[in-house]
Amino acid sequence: MIKAQHKGFLIFAAPEELADGGKWSVRVLIQRNLNTASVSKQKYFRSKNTCDSREEAEAHSIFYALRVIDGKIPGQNTNSLFSVI
């Protein structure tokens, strides 16, 4: 699993092989620690794009996460990862 950090978030590439075979989803898990190392929130984000290999999908997933965190994907944001509840 490829992982990265950006602006206080941990990013984990989590592509899935699609049922139609040979294609991979662009999917990522973004996690944020809240005040202590023992409390964190996380959320999966998915793009409509697909890739021909797992490696390609992992790279695109990380890039997609950076854009989500930076607020550059309409309708996708990390706001829910800031609440304590």
N, C-alpha and C positions, 0 to 999 in steps of 0.2 A: 504494500500500500504506500503510495506516495503521499507525503504530508509536507505542509509548509506553515509559516506564520505570517500574519499581516495585520498590522494595526491592533494588536492585542488578541487576535483570533487565531485559533488553531484550525487548520484546513486539512481534511483527509479526502483524497480522491476515492470515490466509491462507485465507479462505473459498473453497469450490469450488462451481461450479454442478453441481447433481445431474443425473444422467442422465434422470430423469423430467421434466425441464424446468421452468423457472420458479422453482424453489426453490434456495436456497443453504445450504451447510453452515456451521456455526459451528466454525471451525478456526483455531488460532493456533500460531505458533512462538514458543517462549520460549527465550531465550539468556542464558547467564551467562558472563562473562569470568572466567578462572581465573588469578589472580596476575599475569599479564602481558596486555597488549593482543593479543598474537599467539596466545594459547591461549583457546579458548572451547568450551563445550558447548551443545548445543541439542536441543530435543525438540518434536515436534508434539503438540498436545492437541486433542481433538475432542469436542464435545458432541453429544448425540442430537437436539438442537433444530435446526430449520431456519427459514429466513427467506425472505421474499418478494422481497428485492432484495439485491444485493451490498453496498450501503451499510448496510443494516440488519444484514446478517451481519457486516460489519466491526466495527460498533459492539458487537454482542453478543459477538464474538470477543475484543475487548479487555476487556470486562467479565468474561467467562469466565476469561481469563488472570489477572486480578486476584484472582479467587476461588480459582483453583488455587494461586497463589503464597501467598495468605493461609491455605491449608489448609482451605478451606471446601467442597471438592468431594470427597466420599468416593471413595476409590480413585484419585484423581488427585493427584500431588504432584511437586515439583521436586527431590526427594532425589537423583536420579541426576545432576543437574547440578552437584552439589558434589564428586563424586569426580574425581580427577585421571586415573584410568585409563579 
